[in-house]
């Protein structure tokens, strides 16, 4: 369902709705700089949910050899077009099987944007985190960002304006279930002086920062930082023991 939603609907608008390629690259350059993320060990970084390269390109620029993994062939094609001669290996595969593409050791794994909430169950997230732990070298780090959907929006707050311009209007509507929120994406596009309407929906899992931190610690990570802003969460954890 996630793959189909991206390939048949969302990928076309993804970079535009995110604010544009240059803006996202600049944001993540600053993100990594502010958090003192730079190659120190094996210099291998894995970008899970790499999309069009918002994280992969800044990581390659500061000296990492990047393995970029994503389900969307369309978004990876965009990354390929923008990567130039940077050291980025592109993998079109499921995140849960990423480790088969990673030669150990790995210094850094990033799973950013809202990638984690695309996984179907808490068990799948835990499995992914265990796989991440297994490929990291001692001293290696993982950077996770995701949206906290555990606080349910009510009434008209569930209608979210995403982005608009003279020819495109993108909005979404959130429908809350026990463990998931269904995201209904809706786009109006002006073509030949007429507005055309497209829509699609997919589910995201509801994960709390506390659950994520507890799970990371249980697996063996040392949690170095947890920042929250509005509904956005950023967690950085480190592998300090072998396994």
N, C-alpha and C positions, 0 to 999 in steps of 0.2 A: 504493500500500500504506500509506504514512504517512497520507494523508488519510482513508482508510477506517478505519484503526485509531483515529484520533482521533474521527472523527464517529460511528462505530458502537460505540466502547468507551470510550476514555480520557477524552474531553472531559467526560463526566458526573462523573468523579471528580477532575478535574485540580486544581481549586482546593483541594478538601478534602485531597487527598494531598500538596499542597504546603505544608500547614500552615495554610491559611485565608487569605482575601483580605486582611484587616487586617494580619496578620503579614507577608505578602510585601510589601505596600505600605510598611510601616514599615522592613523590611530594605532595600529599594531606595532609600528616602529617605536612609537612612544611608550606603548604598553610594555614591551620587552625591555626597553631602556630603563624605564622607571622601576622595574622589578629586578634589575641587574641580571637579566638573563643573557648569557653569552657563553660560547663554547669554552669548556675548561678540561673536559675529559676525552671521551671518544669522538666528540663533535658530530655525533649522529642524532638527528631529531626526527621524530615521527609526528606528523600532523594528521590527526584523526578527524574526518569530516572536513577535509581540506578545501572543498568547494573550488572557487576560482582562484584561490591562492592568497587570500587575505593574510594568513599567518605564514604560509610556506615561503613566500617571497621575502618578507622581512627577516625570517630566520636564516635563509640562505645568504642574505646580504651581510649578516653579521658573522658568517663563517661556518654555519652548520651545513652538513650534508643531509638534505631533507628527504624523507620518504613520505609522500603525500597520498593519503588513502581517502577515497570517497566512493559512494554508490553511484553518483550521477556522472555518467559519461559526458553529458553536455557541459557541466561545470568544470570537469577536468580538462576538457578541450579548451575552455577559456583560460585555465591555468597554463596549459601547454603553450598557448599563443602568447602569453605574457611572461613566461619564465625566462625566455632568452637563453643565455648560456649558463644560467645559475645552476648550482648543483641540486637539482630536484628530480627525484625518481617518482613517477606517477603510477599509482596502483588503483585500478577500478575494481573494488571488492567491498565486501561487508566488513564493517569495523570489527566484528566479533572474531574474525579470522585474520586480523591484521598481522599477528605475530609470525605467521608463516612467511611473511615477506621481509622480516626484520633480522638481519644478521646481528647477533649479540656482539658486543654490548651496545646499549642505547643510552645516551646521556639525557635526553629530554623527550617527553611525550606531551603534546598539547592536544586538548579536545575542547575546542572553543566555539564561540557563537552559541547556539542552543543545541548542539549535536547530541549531547547525552540524553536529552529528553525524547529523542526520536526512538530510543530503544524501547522494546515492547514491555519489558518487565523489570522490576527491581533485581531479580535474579540475573538478568542479562547484564545490567549495569555492574553488579558485583563480579560477574564473570569477566567483563572487560577490564575492570580495575585489577583483578588478579593477574590477567594476561599482561597488563602494563607493568605490574610489579615484577613479573618474571623476566621481562626483557630488559629492565633498567639495570644499569651497573650501580655499584655502591656509590652513593653520592648523587645519583641521578634524580631528576625531578619530574613531576607531572603537574601540568597547569590545566585546570578545569574551569570553564565558565558555563553557566546555564541559568535558565529562568526558573524561579521558584513559583510554581503554580499551586502550591498547597494552600495559599490564601485565596479563597474564591471571590471573584468579582461578582457583583450583583447588578441586575437591571441593565441600564444603558451603559454602564461601565464595561460591559462585555463586548461592546462594539469598539474596535480599535482602528483609528485611521493610521495607515502605514506610511504611504507617500502618495503625492499627486503632483501632476504638472498639467500643462495645457491639453495633453492628449491621453493621459492615463490617470486613473484613480484606483488605488489599491487599498482595500480595507479588509478587516477580518472580524469574525464573530467567534467568541469562545463559549463552548458548551461544556459544563463541568460534570464529570462522572466521579465515581468513588476513587479510582486510581489513575484516571486519565482525564485530559481535557481535549475535546475535539475542536480543532482549529478549522473554521470555515473561511477559506480565502476567496475573495471576490474582487474581480477586476473589471472596470469599465474602460474601454479603449475607443478613441475617436478615429474612425476610418472612413474616408470619403464623405466627411461631414455627417456621419452617423455614429452613434454610440453603440458599441457591441459589448455584451456582457458575458463574462466567463466566470466559472466557479468550480471549486474543488475543495475537498476536506480530507484531513488526516488527523491521527491521534498523537498526542504527546503525553509522556508519563509525568505524574506529579511527584516530585522528589524534593524533600526538604534539605536545607544545608546541614542540619543536625544528623540526619540519616547518612548523608554523604560523608561527613567527617567521621562518624562512628564506624562506618564501613571501611574507610581508608585506614583508620587506626587498627581495626580488627585484622586487616590483611597484613599489616606490618609497617605502614607508612608513618612517618612523623609529619604532622600537619604544621607547616611553617606560617601560613597566612590564610585568613578567610575574610574577605571583604564583601559587604552587601550594599547595594545601592538601588533603591526602589525594589524591583523584583529581580534584579540581576545579582548573581553570585559569582565570586571568583575565589577558587581555592588552589593553593600551591602546597604540594606535599613532596617529601623526599624519602628515598630509600636509604636507610642508614645501616641496615644489616643485610647479610647475604642470605639467600634461600635457594 
